[in-house]
Structures are given as C-alpha cells and as structure tokens.
C-alpha cells in the first residue's frame, strides 16, 4: 500500500468518524422519539428504543395543532427563501454590473450593517409593525428577511466573476437590462443564489424569537414556538418535544439532500475552476 493510499485512507476514516460524531445528537433524537417514558427515565443515554412505540407522535398531535403550525412554517420559510433570492440577486447585480459614484462607499455601508445585532432593532421593529397593523400576521416574518447584507455579499461575489463580455454581447443582441439579468446573471450565479435561498429557508424555519414576539394566535404559530409550549409544569415530558424536534428536522434534511447538495457541489466546482 502506497503512502498516498494510506494518507487517503486516514483522511476518509477521520471524516467518517467526525460525521458519526456530529450525527450522534440527531440519531439520539430519532431513537428517543420511539421510546416510552419509562425507558427514557430508566436509560436516558441509551438512544435505542427497547420497546418501540408511536405514542409520542400521537401525543404530539394531540397537544398542538401540528400540521397547521407545520404548514405555517413551510409557507413562511418558502416565501422568505424566494423573496431573498430575488431581492438579494437584484441588489447584487447592481453592485457587480454598474460603476457609479460612491459605489464602494455605499457597498461598505451595506456590509457594515452586518455588525448591527438583530436584537437592537427588535423594539423599533415591533413599534413600526404595530403602527402598520402587521402584528399577528406573517408579514413581519417574511419581508424583513427578504434582503440582507451577507446575502448580497455572497451573490455579488459570484456575479463579479461573470465576464463583462457576456453582458456586452447581450446588449449588442438587443437584450434589455432585465433580460440580461434573467438570461445571463441569474443562470450563471445560481450556485450562490441557491445557497442563499437554502440558508434563508433554514433560518426562517428554525426562527423562534420572531414568531414568539410578532404572533399571538395559536393557529398562526410555527412549529419552533409550538414545540416549546408543550412543557407541562406538573410533569416532565422529554419525549414529546424531542419527537417534535425530530419531525421539524425532517424537511430541512430532505431539502439539503435533494436540492442543497446540487448547489453546494456546483458552488465548490465553480470556485475550483475560477481558482
């Protein structure tokens, strides 16, 4: 066995062990979802269900309007994802395509907003949304996340690598600016735009603070808040919240495995070609 093969085997072994280490919490969550309360109390660190049961799932559906809150979260996350891809791509296209006076200063100001903690704008946002009549609606959870500095930066970095000659050829062929954006900039930047959409979907799906503050009706809540309301002060219930967390993780896993892998691989491949 050559030195290169030994090195490759060692690297793969280390990667597999690290993958198993990071997947242990999820595997534990899956196992506890099918354990009885007595098994959890008797052996809390053992993730293997000795007496598998579906009672935790039944109890979960009885405690909260699971499917209503589930589809609320899906609707909000999809809306945020779509708006973020469109809005951030448009702003990033302007910064990468045009040269105008004060461009670098304006871009620096946009990027500097990353340093502002979201908690600092929470009270002003609440007052503003209250005056607009947006409280207890999905609007405060969707529109503020449509554009953000970090997403603009990510997409702009991808669009900056597009050759200027392609834009000039499109203009010679008579393409409008919108047609150039849709036909050239967006397809060639889908690795960055797709990753931004996925990240915003996950952030919105896992968001707890915003739904807790801006929503009051139970039928408008998302799962992240609904699961936290299942705690009973008179009886400790470990399995039901963990079961809800397991079901909440399933859509993200499916999205990452089916769609996310394509954009991450294409992004890495395009980066390798540019390098």
C-alpha positions in Angstrom: 0.0 0.0 0.0 1.5 3.3 -1.1 1.9 6.4 1.0 -0.9 8.2 -0.9 -3.3 5.4 -0.3 -2.5 5.3 3.4 -2.9 9.1 3.7 -6.3 8.9 1.8 -7.5 6.1 4.0 -6.6 8.0 7.1 -8.4 11.1 5.9 -11.5 9.2 4.9 -11.5 7.4 8.3 -11.2 10.7 10.2 -14.0 12.2 8.1 -16.3 9.2 8.7 -15.6 9.3 12.5 -16.3 13.1 12.6 -19.5 12.6 10.6 -20.7 10.0 13.1 -19.8 12.3 16.0 -21.8 15.1 14.6 -24.7 12.9 13.7 -25.0 11.4 17.2 -27.4 14.1 18.5 -29.7 13.5 15.6 -29.6 9.7 16.0 -30.3 10.1 19.7 -33.3 12.3 18.8 -34.7 9.7 16.4 -34.3 6.9 18.9 -35.9 8.8 21.8 -38.9 9.7 19.6 -39.8 5.9 19.6 -39.0 5.3 23.3 -41.6 5.0 26.1 -41.4 7.4 29.1 -40.3 4.6 31.4 -37.4 3.6 29.0 -36.3 7.2 28.8 -36.2 7.6 32.6 -34.6 4.1 33.1 -31.8 4.7 30.5 -31.7 8.3 29.3 -28.4 8.0 27.5 -29.4 4.9 25.5 -30.8 6.0 22.2 -32.0 2.5 21.2 -35.8 2.1 21.9 -36.2 -1.3 23.7 -40.0 -1.1 23.4 -40.7 1.0 20.2 -43.9 2.9 20.3 -45.7 5.6 18.4 -47.4 7.1 21.5 -45.0 10.1 21.4 -46.2 11.1 17.9 -49.9 10.6 18.9 -49.4 12.7 22.0 -47.6 15.4 20.0 -50.5 15.7 17.5 -52.9 16.0 20.5 -51.0 18.7 22.3 -50.6 21.2 19.5 -52.1 21.8 16.1 -49.1 20.2 14.5 -50.0 20.3 10.8 -51.3 23.8 11.0 -48.1 25.1 12.5 -46.1 22.9 10.2 -47.6 24.4 7.1 -47.4 27.9 8.6 -43.6 27.4 8.9 -43.3 26.0 5.4 -45.2 28.9 3.9 -43.2 31.5 5.8 -39.8 29.8 5.0 -40.6 29.3 1.3 -41.8 32.9 1.0 -38.6 34.2 2.7 -36.4 32.0 0.6 -38.0 33.1 -2.7 -38.0 36.8 -1.8 -34.4 36.6 -0.6 -33.2 35.0 -3.8 -35.0 37.6 -6.0 -34.2 40.7 -3.8 -30.6 39.9 -3.0 -29.9 38.9 -6.6 -31.2 42.3 -7.9 -29.1 44.3 -5.4 -26.0 42.2 -6.0 -26.5 42.6 -9.8 -26.5 46.3 -9.4 -23.3 46.3 -7.4 -21.5 43.9 -9.7 -22.7 45.2 -13.0 -22.6 49.0 -12.7 -19.9 51.5 -11.8 -21.2 54.7 -10.3 -20.0 57.4 -8.0 -20.0 56.4 -4.4 -20.4 52.7 -5.2 -17.7 51.4 -2.9 -18.8 53.7 -0.1 -22.4 52.5 -0.4 -21.4 48.9 -0.5 -19.3 49.4 2.6 -22.2 50.9 4.4 -24.4 47.9 3.3 -21.8 45.4 4.6 -21.4 47.3 7.8 -25.0 46.6 8.7 -23.9 43.0 9.4 -22.3 44.4 12.6 -25.7 45.5 14.0 -27.3 42.8 16.2 -30.8 42.0 15.3 -31.8 42.4 18.9 -31.1 46.1 18.7 -33.7 46.6 16.1 -36.3 44.4 17.8 -38.2 47.2 19.7 -38.2 49.7 16.9 -39.4 47.0 14.5 -42.2 46.0 16.9 -43.4 49.6 17.2 -43.2 50.0 13.4 -45.1 46.8 12.6 -47.7 47.7 15.2 -48.4 51.0 13.5 -48.6 49.3 10.2 -51.1 46.7 11.5 -48.7 43.8 10.8 -48.8 42.2 14.3 -50.2 38.7 14.4 -49.6 38.4 10.6 -46.9 36.6 8.6 -45.7 39.9 7.1 -43.1 40.7 9.9 -41.7 37.2 9.5 -41.4 37.4 5.7 -40.5 40.9 4.4 -37.7 41.9 6.8 -35.7 38.8 5.7 -36.1 39.5 2.0 -32.8 41.4 1.8 -29.7 41.2 4.0 -26.1 42.4 3.7 -24.5 39.0 3.9 -26.7 37.5 1.2 -25.9 40.5 -1.1 -22.2 40.0 -0.5 -22.4 36.2 -1.3 -24.3 36.7 -4.5 -22.2 39.7 -5.6 -19.0 37.7 -5.2 -20.4 35.1 -7.7 -21.7 37.7 -10.1 -18.5 39.6 -10.1 -16.8 36.6 -11.7 -19.1 36.7 -14.8 -17.1 38.1 -17.8 -18.1 41.6 -18.9 -18.0 40.4 -22.5 -21.2 38.4 -21.9 -23.1 41.5 -20.9 -21.7 43.4 -23.8 -22.8 40.6 -26.2 -26.3 40.6 -24.8 -26.5 44.4 -25.2 -25.3 44.1 -28.9 -28.0 41.5 -29.4 -30.6 43.9 -28.2 -31.3 42.5 -24.8 -32.9 44.7 -22.2 -31.3 45.1 -18.8 -34.0 42.9 -17.3 -33.5 40.2 -20.0 -29.7 40.3 -19.4 -30.3 39.8 -15.6 -32.7 36.9 -16.1 -30.9 35.2 -19.0 -27.2 35.7 -18.1 -26.7 36.9 -14.5 -29.1 34.6 -12.8 -28.3 31.3 -14.5 -24.5 31.8 -14.1 -25.0 32.7 -10.4 -27.4 30.0 -9.4 -24.8 28.4 -7.1 -24.7 31.5 -5.0 -28.4 32.3 -5.3 -29.4 28.7 -4.5 -27.2 28.6 -1.4 -28.7 32.0 -0.2 -32.2 30.6 -0.7 -31.4 27.4 1.3 -29.7 29.3 4.2 -32.7 31.7 4.4 -35.1 28.8 4.4 -33.3 27.1 7.3 -33.0 30.4 9.2 -36.7 31.1 8.8 -37.7 27.5 9.5 -35.7 27.4 12.8 -36.6 31.0 13.8 -38.0 31.1 17.3 -37.8 34.7 18.5 -39.7 36.5 15.7 -42.8 34.2 15.7 -42.8 34.4 19.5 -42.9 38.2 19.5 -44.9 39.1 16.4 -47.5 36.3 16.5 -50.2 35.7 19.2 -52.7 33.3 17.6 -52.1 29.6 18.1 -53.2 28.8 14.6 -50.7 31.2 13.2 -47.7 30.0 15.2 -44.8 28.0 13.7 -43.5 24.7 15.0 -40.5 26.2 16.6 -42.8 28.1 19.1 -45.4 25.4 19.2 -43.0 22.7 20.4 -41.8 25.0 23.2 -45.4 25.3 24.6 -45.7 21.6 25.3 -43.8 21.7 28.6 -46.0 20.7 31.5 -45.1 22.3 34.8 -46.6 19.4 36.7 -45.0 16.5 34.7 -41.7 16.4 32.9 -42.1 15.3 29.4 -38.9 14.6 27.5 -40.1 12.5 24.6 -42.8 14.7 23.0 -40.7 17.9 22.5 -37.8 15.7 21.1 -40.3 14.0 18.8 -41.5 17.4 17.6 -37.8 18.5 17.0 -37.2 15.3 15.0 -40.2 15.9 12.8 -39.1 19.6 12.4 -35.7 18.5 11.2 -37.0 16.2 8.5 -38.0 18.9 5.9 -34.5 20.5 6.3 -32.8 17.2 5.8 -34.8 16.4 2.7 -34.2 19.9 1.3 -30.5 19.7 1.8 -30.1 16.1 0.5 -32.3 16.7 -2.6 -31.7 20.3 -3.5 -28.9 21.6 -1.4 -26.3 19.2 -2.5 -26.6 20.3 -6.1 -25.9 24.0 -5.2 -23.1 23.3 -2.8 -21.3 21.0 -5.3 -21.8 23.4 -8.2 -20.5 26.2 -6.0 -17.4 24.3 -5.0 -16.8 23.2 -8.6 -17.2 26.7 -10.0 -14.8 28.0 -7.3 -12.3 25.4 -8.2 -12.5 26.3 -11.9 -12.1 30.1 -11.1 -9.2 29.3 -8.8 
